[in-house]
Amino acid sequence: MKDVTTDPDEESTYECFACGAVTRATSPIECPECGADMRNREIPVE
Ligand SMILES: [Zn+2]
């Protein structure tokens, strides 16, 4: 059962696919270290 609510005004933890950098942001961003796409850590990956 998926019951993950995402509040757009609330920060989530994002992890870089490429280099593993972690940052907090309110929306999906590019990695500040390498510019790659970042993934929201708080949403489980299937
Ligand atoms: Zn990166």
PDB file of the backbone (N, CA, C, O) and the ligand in Angstrom, with CONECT records:
HET     ZN  A 101       1
ATOM      1  N   MET A   1       0.847  -1.196   0.000  1.00  0.00           N
ATOM      2  CA  MET A   1       0.000   0.000   0.000  1.00  0.00           C
ATOM      3  C   MET A   1       0.879   1.241   0.000  1.00  0.00           C
ATOM      4  O   MET A   1       1.752   1.422   0.848  1.00  0.00           O
ATOM      5  N   LYS A   2       0.616   2.069  -0.966  1.00  0.00           N
ATOM      6  CA  LYS A   2       1.408   3.290  -1.062  1.00  0.00           C
ATOM      7  C   LYS A   2       0.632   4.450  -0.466  1.00  0.00           C
ATOM      8  O   LYS A   2      -0.456   4.799  -0.926  1.00  0.00           O
ATOM      9  N   ASP A   3       1.196   5.021   0.536  1.00  0.00           N
ATOM     10  CA  ASP A   3       0.514   6.130   1.209  1.00  0.00           C
ATOM     11  C   ASP A   3       1.509   7.246   1.480  1.00  0.00           C
ATOM     12  O   ASP A   3       1.456   7.907   2.517  1.00  0.00           O
ATOM     13  N   VAL A   4       2.406   7.443   0.542  1.00  0.00           N
ATOM     14  CA  VAL A   4       3.417   8.477   0.710  1.00  0.00           C
ATOM     15  C   VAL A   4       2.861   9.797   0.206  1.00  0.00           C
ATOM     16  O   VAL A   4       2.540   9.954  -0.972  1.00  0.00           O
ATOM     17  N   THR A   5       2.758  10.722   1.113  1.00  0.00           N
ATOM     18  CA  THR A   5       2.296  12.044   0.700  1.00  0.00           C
ATOM     19  C   THR A   5       3.487  12.975   0.585  1.00  0.00           C
ATOM     20  O   THR A   5       4.355  13.010   1.457  1.00  0.00           O
ATOM     21  N   THR A   6       3.514  13.709  -0.479  1.00  0.00           N
ATOM     22  CA  THR A   6       4.611  14.647  -0.676  1.00  0.00           C
ATOM     23  C   THR A   6       4.076  16.069  -0.621  1.00  0.00           C
ATOM     24  O   THR A   6       3.295  16.496  -1.471  1.00  0.00           O
ATOM     25  N   ASP A   7       4.507  16.770   0.375  1.00  0.00           N
ATOM     26  CA  ASP A   7       4.143  18.174   0.517  1.00  0.00           C
ATOM     27  C   ASP A   7       5.141  19.010  -0.284  1.00  0.00           C
ATOM     28  O   ASP A   7       6.338  18.974  -0.001  1.00  0.00           O
ATOM     29  N   PRO A   8       4.679  19.741  -1.251  1.00  0.00           N
ATOM     30  CA  PRO A   8       5.608  20.493  -2.108  1.00  0.00           C
ATOM     31  C   PRO A   8       6.385  21.575  -1.372  1.00  0.00           C
ATOM     32  O   PRO A   8       7.413  22.051  -1.853  1.00  0.00           O
ATOM     33  N   ASP A   9       5.886  21.958  -0.203  1.00  0.00           N
ATOM     34  CA  ASP A   9       6.589  22.991   0.569  1.00  0.00           C
ATOM     35  C   ASP A   9       7.536  22.400   1.594  1.00  0.00           C
ATOM     36  O   ASP A   9       8.226  23.122   2.314  1.00  0.00           O
ATOM     37  N   GLU A  10       7.560  21.075   1.652  1.00  0.00           N
ATOM     38  CA  GLU A  10       8.398  20.418   2.646  1.00  0.00           C
ATOM     39  C   GLU A  10       9.642  19.846   1.986  1.00  0.00           C
ATOM     40  O   GLU A  10       9.571  19.261   0.905  1.00  0.00           O
ATOM     41  N   GLU A  11      10.767  20.018   2.637  1.00  0.00           N
ATOM     42  CA  GLU A  11      12.001  19.517   2.052  1.00  0.00           C
ATOM     43  C   GLU A  11      12.084  18.005   2.117  1.00  0.00           C
ATOM     44  O   GLU A  11      11.637  17.376   3.076  1.00  0.00           O
ATOM     45  N   SER A  12      12.661  17.446   1.086  1.00  0.00           N
ATOM     46  CA  SER A  12      12.948  16.025   1.063  1.00  0.00           C
ATOM     47  C   SER A  12      14.441  15.832   0.859  1.00  0.00           C
ATOM     48  O   SER A  12      15.167  16.755   0.491  1.00  0.00           O
ATOM     49  N   THR A  13      14.875  14.611   1.109  1.00  0.00           N
ATOM     50  CA  THR A  13      16.288  14.314   0.903  1.00  0.00           C
ATOM     51  C   THR A  13      16.481  13.747  -0.496  1.00  0.00           C
ATOM     52  O   THR A  13      15.829  12.777  -0.884  1.00  0.00           O
ATOM     53  N   TYR A  14      17.377  14.361  -1.237  1.00  0.00           N
ATOM     54  CA  TYR A  14      17.672  13.900  -2.587  1.00  0.00           C
ATOM     55  C   TYR A  14      19.089  13.368  -2.656  1.00  0.00           C
ATOM     56  O   TYR A  14      20.022  13.931  -2.084  1.00  0.00           O
ATOM     57  N   GLU A  15      19.218  12.242  -3.390  1.00  0.00           N
ATOM     58  CA  GLU A  15      20.524  11.605  -3.532  1.00  0.00           C
ATOM     59  C   GLU A  15      20.892  11.552  -5.010  1.00  0.00           C
ATOM     60  O   GLU A  15      20.070  11.212  -5.862  1.00  0.00           O
ATOM     61  N   CYS A  16      22.125  11.891  -5.289  1.00  0.00           N
ATOM     62  CA  CYS A  16      22.598  11.889  -6.676  1.00  0.00           C
ATOM     63  C   CYS A  16      22.813  10.464  -7.174  1.00  0.00           C
ATOM     64  O   CYS A  16      23.422   9.634  -6.500  1.00  0.00           O
ATOM     65  N   PHE A  17      22.293  10.206  -8.378  1.00  0.00           N
ATOM     66  CA  PHE A  17      22.508   8.892  -8.999  1.00  0.00           C
ATOM     67  C   PHE A  17      23.983   8.654  -9.293  1.00  0.00           C
ATOM     68  O   PHE A  17      24.497   7.546  -9.142  1.00  0.00           O
ATOM     69  N   ALA A  18      24.648   9.723  -9.717  1.00  0.00           N
ATOM     70  CA  ALA A  18      25.989   9.561 -10.280  1.00  0.00           C
ATOM     71  C   ALA A  18      27.085   9.528  -9.224  1.00  0.00           C
ATOM     72  O   ALA A  18      27.948   8.651  -9.250  1.00  0.00           O
ATOM     73  N   CYS A  19      27.055  10.492  -8.281  1.00  0.00           N
ATOM     74  CA  CYS A  19      28.178  10.601  -7.349  1.00  0.00           C
ATOM     75  C   CYS A  19      27.791  10.335  -5.907  1.00  0.00           C
ATOM     76  O   CYS A  19      28.656  10.252  -5.035  1.00  0.00           O
ATOM     77  N   GLY A  20      26.487  10.200  -5.649  1.00  0.00           N
ATOM     78  CA  GLY A  20      26.053   9.838  -4.310  1.00  0.00           C
ATOM     79  C   GLY A  20      25.913  11.006  -3.361  1.00  0.00           C
ATOM     80  O   GLY A  20      25.673  10.807  -2.170  1.00  0.00           O
ATOM     81  N   ALA A  21      26.058  12.215  -3.858  1.00  0.00           N
ATOM     82  CA  ALA A  21      25.880  13.396  -3.013  1.00  0.00           C
ATOM     83  C   ALA A  21      24.441  13.450  -2.521  1.00  0.00           C
ATOM     84  O   ALA A  21      23.516  13.057  -3.232  1.00  0.00           O
ATOM     85  N   VAL A  22      24.263  13.942  -1.295  1.00  0.00           N
ATOM     86  CA  VAL A  22      22.938  14.028  -0.699  1.00  0.00           C
ATOM     87  C   VAL A  22      22.663  15.470  -0.314  1.00  0.00           C
ATOM     88  O   VAL A  22      23.523  16.147   0.250  1.00  0.00           O
ATOM     89  N   THR A  23      21.460  15.936  -0.623  1.00  0.00           N
ATOM     90  CA  THR A  23      21.107  17.296  -0.267  1.00  0.00           C
ATOM     91  C   THR A  23      19.622  17.369   0.054  1.00  0.00           C
ATOM     92  O   THR A  23      18.852  16.477  -0.303  1.00  0.00           O
ATOM     93  N   ARG A  24      19.233  18.430   0.725  1.00  0.00           N
ATOM     94  CA  ARG A  24      17.831  18.643   1.035  1.00  0.00           C
ATOM     95  C   ARG A  24      17.286  19.690   0.077  1.00  0.00           C
ATOM     96  O   ARG A  24      17.932  20.703  -0.191  1.00  0.00           O
ATOM     97  N   ALA A  25      16.072  19.429  -0.442  1.00  0.00           N
ATOM     98  CA  ALA A  25      15.471  20.378  -1.370  1.00  0.00           C
ATOM     99  C   ALA A  25      13.964  20.184  -1.345  1.00  0.00           C
ATOM    100  O   ALA A  25      13.460  19.165  -0.872  1.00  0.00           O
ATOM    101  N   THR A  26      13.254  21.180  -1.865  1.00  0.00           N
ATOM    102  CA  THR A  26      11.789  21.109  -1.883  1.00  0.00           C
ATOM    103  C   THR A  26      11.266  20.511  -3.184  1.00  0.00           C
ATOM    104  O   THR A  26      10.082  20.197  -3.297  1.00  0.00           O
ATOM    105  N   SER A  27      12.151  20.357  -4.163  1.00  0.00           N
ATOM    106  CA  SER A  27      11.722  19.780  -5.429  1.00  0.00           C
ATOM    107  C   SER A  27      12.917  19.109  -6.087  1.00  0.00           C
ATOM    108  O   SER A  27      14.063  19.414  -5.757  1.00  0.00           O
ATOM    109  N   PRO A  28      12.653  18.194  -7.020  1.00  0.00           N
ATOM    110  CA  PRO A  28      13.760  17.504  -7.686  1.00  0.00           C
ATOM    111  C   PRO A  28      14.728  18.500  -8.313  1.00  0.00           C
ATOM    112  O   PRO A  28      14.319  19.452  -8.977  1.00  0.00           O
ATOM    113  N   ILE A  29      15.982  18.271  -8.095  1.00  0.00           N
ATOM    114  CA  ILE A  29      17.006  19.204  -8.557  1.00  0.00           C
ATOM    115  C   ILE A  29      18.131  18.450  -9.237  1.00  0.00           C
ATOM    116  O   ILE A  29      18.163  17.220  -9.249  1.00  0.00           O
ATOM    117  N   GLU A  30      19.044  19.209  -9.796  1.00  0.00           N
ATOM    118  CA  GLU A  30      20.263  18.613 -10.323  1.00  0.00           C
ATOM    119  C   GLU A  30      21.332  18.628  -9.236  1.00  0.00           C
ATOM    120  O   GLU A  30      21.366  19.520  -8.389  1.00  0.00           O
ATOM    121  N   CYS A  31      22.182  17.646  -9.279  1.00  0.00           N
ATOM    122  CA  CYS A  31      23.245  17.542  -8.299  1.00  0.00           C
ATOM    123  C   CYS A  31      24.139  18.772  -8.321  1.00  0.00           C
ATOM    124  O   CYS A  31      24.622  19.164  -9.383  1.00  0.00           O
ATOM    125  N   PRO A  32      24.367  19.387  -7.166  1.00  0.00           N
ATOM    126  CA  PRO A  32      25.249  20.553  -7.118  1.00  0.00           C
ATOM    127  C   PRO A  32      26.707  20.185  -7.367  1.00  0.00           C
ATOM    128  O   PRO A  32      27.533  21.043  -7.679  1.00  0.00           O
ATOM    129  N   GLU A  33      27.008  18.907  -7.227  1.00  0.00           N
ATOM    130  CA  GLU A  33      28.390  18.462  -7.402  1.00  0.00           C
ATOM    131  C   GLU A  33      28.704  18.141  -8.857  1.00  0.00           C
ATOM    132  O   GLU A  33      29.759  18.516  -9.369  1.00  0.00           O
ATOM    133  N   CYS A  34      27.781  17.443  -9.523  1.00  0.00           N
ATOM    134  CA  CYS A  34      28.097  16.943 -10.865  1.00  0.00           C
ATOM    135  C   CYS A  34      27.006  17.222 -11.884  1.00  0.00           C
ATOM    136  O   CYS A  34      27.199  16.948 -13.068  1.00  0.00           O
ATOM    137  N   GLY A  35      25.861  17.760 -11.460  1.00  0.00           N
ATOM    138  CA  GLY A  35      24.826  18.144 -12.410  1.00  0.00           C
ATOM    139  C   GLY A  35      23.926  17.016 -12.865  1.00  0.00           C
ATOM    140  O   GLY A  35      23.072  17.212 -13.729  1.00  0.00           O
ATOM    141  N   ALA A  36      24.106  15.824 -12.288  1.00  0.00           N
ATOM    142  CA  ALA A  36      23.261  14.692 -12.666  1.00  0.00           C
ATOM    143  C   ALA A  36      21.898  14.800 -11.987  1.00  0.00           C
ATOM    144  O   ALA A  36      21.712  15.595 -11.066  1.00  0.00           O
ATOM    145  N   ASP A  37      20.956  13.995 -12.453  1.00  0.00           N
ATOM    146  CA  ASP A  37      19.642  13.965 -11.817  1.00  0.00           C
ATOM    147  C   ASP A  37      19.750  13.414 -10.408  1.00  0.00           C
ATOM    148  O   ASP A  37      20.573  12.544 -10.124  1.00  0.00           O
ATOM    149  N   MET A  38      18.890  13.945  -9.514  1.00  0.00           N
ATOM    150  CA  MET A  38      18.878  13.448  -8.146  1.00  0.00           C
ATOM    151  C   MET A  38      17.569  12.739  -7.872  1.00  0.00           C
ATOM    152  O   MET A  38      16.537  13.050  -8.467  1.00  0.00           O
ATOM    153  N   ARG A  39      17.626  11.793  -6.974  1.00  0.00           N
ATOM    154  CA  ARG A  39      16.484  10.958  -6.654  1.00  0.00           C
ATOM    155  C   ARG A  39      16.031  11.253  -5.227  1.00  0.00           C
ATOM    156  O   ARG A  39      16.847  11.433  -4.323  1.00  0.00           O
ATOM    157  N   ASN A  40      14.708  11.297  -5.047  1.00  0.00           N
ATOM    158  CA  ASN A  40      14.154  11.508  -3.710  1.00  0.00           C
ATOM    159  C   ASN A  40      14.321  10.239  -2.882  1.00  0.00           C
ATOM    160  O   ASN A  40      13.728   9.200  -3.170  1.00  0.00           O
ATOM    161  N   ARG A  41      15.135  10.355  -1.861  1.00  0.00           N
ATOM    162  CA  ARG A  41      15.423   9.198  -1.003  1.00  0.00           C
ATOM    163  C   ARG A  41      14.216   8.740  -0.203  1.00  0.00           C
ATOM    164  O   ARG A  41      14.141   7.578   0.199  1.00  0.00           O
ATOM    165  N   GLU A  42      13.279   9.633   0.030  1.00  0.00           N
ATOM    166  CA  GLU A  42      12.162   9.297   0.921  1.00  0.00           C
ATOM    167  C   GLU A  42      11.050   8.554   0.200  1.00  0.00           C
ATOM    168  O   GLU A  42      10.070   8.142   0.821  1.00  0.00           O
ATOM    169  N   ILE A  43      11.200   8.380  -1.108  1.00  0.00           N
ATOM    170  CA  ILE A  43      10.256   7.558  -1.858  1.00  0.00           C
ATOM    171  C   ILE A  43      10.950   6.245  -2.207  1.00  0.00           C
ATOM    172  O   ILE A  43      11.911   6.235  -2.977  1.00  0.00           O
ATOM    173  N   PRO A  44      10.472   5.147  -1.651  1.00  0.00           N
ATOM    174  CA  PRO A  44      11.126   3.859  -1.885  1.00  0.00           C
ATOM    175  C   PRO A  44      11.160   3.509  -3.369  1.00  0.00           C
ATOM    176  O   PRO A  44      10.197   3.747  -4.098  1.00  0.00           O
ATOM    177  N   VAL A  45      12.277   2.943  -3.802  1.00  0.00           N
ATOM    178  CA  VAL A  45      12.406   2.507  -5.190  1.00  0.00           C
ATOM    179  C   VAL A  45      11.962   1.057  -5.277  1.00  0.00           C
ATOM    180  O   VAL A  45      12.358   0.229  -4.456  1.00  0.00           O
ATOM    181  N   GLU A  46      11.155   0.758  -6.253  1.00  0.00           N
ATOM    182  CA  GLU A  46      10.664  -0.613  -6.392  1.00  0.00           C
ATOM    183  C   GLU A  46      11.687  -1.472  -7.113  1.00  0.00           C
ATOM    184  O   GLU A  46      11.454  -2.662  -7.326  1.00  0.00           O
TER     185      GLU A  46
HETATM  186 ZN    ZN A 101      26.312  14.125  -8.342  1.00  0.00          ZN2+
END
